[in-house]
Amino acid sequence: MAESRPEVAGFYDEKTGSVQYVVVDPATDRCAIIDPVWNYDEAAARTSTESIDEIAAFIAERGLTVEWVLDTHPHADHFSAGVVLGERYGAPRAIGEKVIEVQKLWKKIYNFGDDYPTDGRQWDRLFADGDTFKLGELEGRVMLSPGHTLASITYVIGDAAFVHDTLFMPDSGTARADFPGGDARTLFRSIQRILELPDATRVFVGHDYRPEGREARWESTVAEQRRRNTHLQDDPSEDEYVAMREARDDTLPLPDSMLAALQVNTRGGRLPEPEQNGRSYLKIPLNQF
């Protein structure tokens, strides 16, 4: 139905292969920003705003009102720009409620002190499985879909599902499940739940790594994923999928920015508190991985 079909604009970040989204209710010109990227140069330890500036230009050109800034999970390969954009537009920020478990896990890894809260207060709303929210006249629904991380959720807005790092484009398969708190068996079950959505549901992925150098893509459908996804098309059993996923994950390096990104993203996209000289510092756990 036309009234349940949001407009979706994707913004591709070449460095990380990430896709950021602006989801628009055409009836009201209200929008949500999903998984915005705060650019980070590892060599210089410097943040910048090229990616969100592109989003801001689109919003300004269209005269949109930002109603939500949404994260699907605490990302491992880029800093979240949720706080930057939430403050810019005065919009509430949200993530899945299981982020609390991710915070507790990474608090131990980083050996953070009591000044690092693990109750999700860094966001304005923590979504539970099945929660709903309004985007203009559209209804959004939250599906818990862990496996890649403990906290991963899928946003279903009208006929569009934003599946983060669970499914990739069909020629790229599915997401890794070997980060702390990840689990391949849980991921398989989350994927099956996504594939139970109506066939025509548009599926928007969180990354595209452009296999064989093709152009970046980020939209498919549930039917296409079920039929053509290279990790799912032969209808593997749960055990077969887990064996494939775990063997593949054993060959993958950690993302370059993971140890920097998680201490920012589990704070909702905030840098650590500045020290007495006014600068923030990242903490890297040596020989942890």
Secondary structure in CASP SS format (residue, H / E / C, confidence):
PFRMAT SS
TARGET T0000
AUTHOR 0000-0000-0000
METHOD secondary structure of the structure
MODEL  1
M C 1.00
A H 1.00
E H 1.00
S H 1.00
R C 1.00
P C 1.00
E E 1.00
V E 1.00
A E 1.00
G E 1.00
F E 1.00
Y E 1.00
D E 1.00
E C 1.00
K C 1.00
T C 1.00
G C 1.00
S E 1.00
V E 1.00
Q E 1.00
Y E 1.00
V E 1.00
V E 1.00
V E 1.00
D E 1.00
P C 1.00
A C 1.00
T C 1.00
D C 1.00
R E 1.00
C E 1.00
A E 1.00
I E 1.00
I E 1.00
D C 1.00
P C 1.00
V E 1.00
W E 1.00
N E 1.00
Y E 1.00
D E 1.00
E C 1.00
A C 1.00
A C 1.00
A C 1.00
R E 1.00
T E 1.00
S E 1.00
T C 1.00
E H 1.00
S H 1.00
I H 1.00
D H 1.00
E H 1.00
I H 1.00
A H 1.00
A H 1.00
F H 1.00
I H 1.00
A H 1.00
E H 1.00
R H 1.00
G C 1.00
L C 1.00
T E 1.00
V E 1.00
E E 1.00
W E 1.00
V E 1.00
L E 1.00
D C 1.00
T C 1.00
H C 1.00
P C 1.00
H C 1.00
A C 1.00
D C 1.00
H C 1.00
F E 1.00
S E 1.00
A C 1.00
G H 1.00
V H 1.00
V H 1.00
L H 1.00
G H 1.00
E H 1.00
R H 1.00
Y H 1.00
G C 1.00
A C 1.00
P C 1.00
R E 1.00
A E 1.00
I E 1.00
G E 1.00
E C 1.00
K C 1.00
V H 1.00
I H 1.00
E H 1.00
V H 1.00
Q H 1.00
K H 1.00
L H 1.00
W H 1.00
K H 1.00
K H 1.00
I H 1.00
Y H 1.00
N C 1.00
F C 1.00
G C 1.00
D C 1.00
D C 1.00
Y C 1.00
P C 1.00
T C 1.00
D C 1.00
G C 1.00
R C 1.00
Q C 1.00
W C 1.00
D C 1.00
R E 1.00
L E 1.00
F E 1.00
A C 1.00
D C 1.00
G C 1.00
D C 1.00
T E 1.00
F E 1.00
K E 1.00
L E 1.00
G C 1.00
E C 1.00
L E 1.00
E E 1.00
G E 1.00
R E 1.00
V E 1.00
M E 1.00
L E 1.00
S C 1.00
P C 1.00
G C 1.00
H C 1.00
T C 1.00
L C 1.00
A C 1.00
S C 1.00
I E 1.00
T E 1.00
Y E 1.00
V E 1.00
I E 1.00
G C 1.00
D C 1.00
A E 1.00
A E 1.00
F E 1.00
V C 1.00
H C 1.00
D C 1.00
T C 1.00
L E 1.00
F C 1.00
M C 1.00
P C 1.00
D C 1.00
S C 1.00
G C 1.00
T E 1.00
A C 1.00
R C 1.00
A C 1.00
D C 1.00
F C 1.00
P C 1.00
G C 1.00
G C 1.00
D C 1.00
A H 1.00
R H 1.00
T H 1.00
L H 1.00
F H 1.00
R H 1.00
S H 1.00
I H 1.00
Q H 1.00
R H 1.00
I H 1.00
L C 1.00
E C 1.00
L C 1.00
P C 1.00
D C 1.00
A C 1.00
T C 1.00
R E 1.00
V E 1.00
F E 1.00
V C 1.00
G C 1.00
H E 1.00
D C 1.00
Y C 1.00
R C 1.00
P H 1.00
E H 1.00
G H 1.00
R C 1.00
E C 1.00
A C 1.00
R C 1.00
W C 1.00
E E 1.00
S E 1.00
T E 1.00
V H 1.00
A H 1.00
E H 1.00
Q H 1.00
R H 1.00
R H 1.00
R H 1.00
N C 1.00
T C 1.00
H C 1.00
L C 1.00
Q C 1.00
D C 1.00
D C 1.00
P C 1.00
S C 1.00
E H 1.00
D H 1.00
E H 1.00
Y H 1.00
V H 1.00
A H 1.00
M H 1.00
R H 1.00
E H 1.00
A H 1.00
R H 1.00
D H 1.00
D C 1.00
T C 1.00
L C 1.00
P C 1.00
L C 1.00
P C 1.00
D C 1.00
S C 1.00
M H 1.00
L H 1.00
A H 1.00
A H 1.00
L H 1.00
Q H 1.00
V H 1.00
N H 1.00
T C 1.00
R C 1.00
G C 1.00
G C 1.00
R C 1.00
L C 1.00
P C 1.00
E C 1.00
P C 1.00
E C 1.00
Q C 1.00
N C 1.00
G C 1.00
R C 1.00
S C 1.00
Y C 1.00
L C 1.00
K C 1.00
I C 1.00
P C 1.00
L C 1.00
N C 1.00
Q C 1.00
F C 1.00
END
